[in-house]
Amino acid sequence: MSAGHNRLSKRARLARRIAVAGTGVAVLALPLIGATTASAATPTVVTASSLGYANNLDGWIRASLQVMAEHDIPGSYNGIYRNVIRESSGNPYAINLWDSNAAAGTPSKGLLQTIDPTFQAYHVAGTSWDPYDPVANITAACNYAAARYGSIDNVWGAY
């Protein structure tokens, strides 16, 4: 029984070595495969600068209007500007910590003061998933306003 057991052990060891060697080759190949897949899957995020606009309120609005045009989202510079000034005074990091949304745990954020669920539901492809990102915030808020009011141009108060 000992001789048979040793033979099985040798076979088992050989099989284990082959499996480990094969796994090692696969593990060595993973970074190459992963890097290619990750590179292909990582989308480019639109910013004012990437579209050739200044990194300021004027540029953010113009970049957002360009993205909106590509996605058939209505709105005008004046409509966006009017609402941004009312909602955040042009501060992309504005956050409302005192209203009913904040009390419910979802404070309004960014230039057009979107809450996270609204931002996520109306996010526009190609923009950042960060609600503080100016272009993403404006574009998502305008997408929401278009669905709810026809356009950001039709919004004259808190929405």
N, C-alpha and C positions, 0 to 999 in steps of 0.2 A: 504494500500500500504506500509505502514511503516513496518508492521510485516513481509510481504513477502520480503521486502528489507533487513531486519535484518537477515532473514533466509538465503538469498543468500549471504549476507556478511559473515555469520558464515561459510557457505559452502566454500565460496571463501577463507576465512582465513584458514580453515582447509586444503583445497587443497594446498594453498600456503605453509603452514607449512610442509606438507608432501613433497612437491617439494623441499623446502629448506633443509629439513632433508636428503632427498635422494641425493641432490646435495652435501651436506656436507660429506656424506659417500663416494661419488664418488671422491670428492676433496681430502679426506684423503687417498684414495686408489691410487691416481695419482702418488704421489712420489714413491710408491713401484713399480708400473707398469713402470713409467718413468725410475727409476733407473735400473730396469732389462733390459728394452729395450735399454737404453743408453749404459749400460755396454756391451751388446751383439753387439751393432752397432759400438762401438768405436774400430777401428782397431788398431792393434799394428804396430807401424812404425819401420821399419828396420833402425838401425844405425850401425856404425862400431862396437861399444861396444857391442850391443845386439847380434852381430854375432861372437864375440870373438876376434875382431881385435882392434888394438890400435887406439886411437882417434887422428890420424895424417894423413898426406897425404898418406903414405903407407897403413895404415888401411882403409882409405876411398876408395882407389882404389881397394884393395882386397875385401872389402865388396861389392862394386859396381859390381865387376866381378862375385861374387857369385850370386847376384840378376840377373845380365845379363844372366848368365848361366841358371838360372831357367826360364827365359823368352825368351830364344833362341836369345839373342841379341849378335852379334859378337863383338869382340874387344879384345885387349891384354893389359897387364900391360904397356908395352913400348909405345903403341899407345896412351893410356890415359895419361900417365905421360908426354910424349912429348908435347901433346896439352895443358895439364894443365899448364905446365911451361911457354909455350908461351902465353897463354891467361891470366893467373892470377898470375903467379909466385908462385902458391900454396896457395894463400889467398882466403879462402872460402867466405869472405865478399867483395871481389873486385867488383867494379861497374864502368862501363864506362859511364861517364857523358858528353863526348865530341863528339862521332861519330854520324853518321846519324840516328842510332837507338835511341840514346839519344835525338837528335833534334826532332825526331818524337814522343817523350814521352814514349818510351819503352827501357830504358837503358839495356845493357847487364849486367848480374849479376852472381856472383859465380865463382867457379873453372873453368868451361868451358864456361863462359860468354854467357849464354842463355838469350834470351829476354822472357818476361813473356808468350806471346802467344805460342812460341815454347815450352817452358817448360811445359805449361799446355797441349798442344796437344800431346806431347811425354812423359808425366809423366808415370812412371811405377808403377803399383799397389803395395802397401806395403811400398812404400817410402813416405817421407814427401811431403806435398804440398808447402813447403817453398823452393824457388829457391836458398836460401843461404845454405840449408842443403847440406853438401858435397856429401853424398851418393845419394840423390835425384837428385842433379844437374848433377853429373857425369852420372848417369844411364839414365836420360832423354836426356842429350846431346848425349850419345852413341846410344840411341834409334833413335834419329833424324839423326845422322851421318850414321847409318845403313840403314835407309830408303832412305837417299839422296845420299850417297857415297858407300854403301855396308858395311862399317865398319869405326869406328873411326881411325883405322889403315891406312886408305886411305886419311886421312885429314892431309895436310902438311902446311896449311896456314889458315887464317881467313875463317871461314865457316859461 
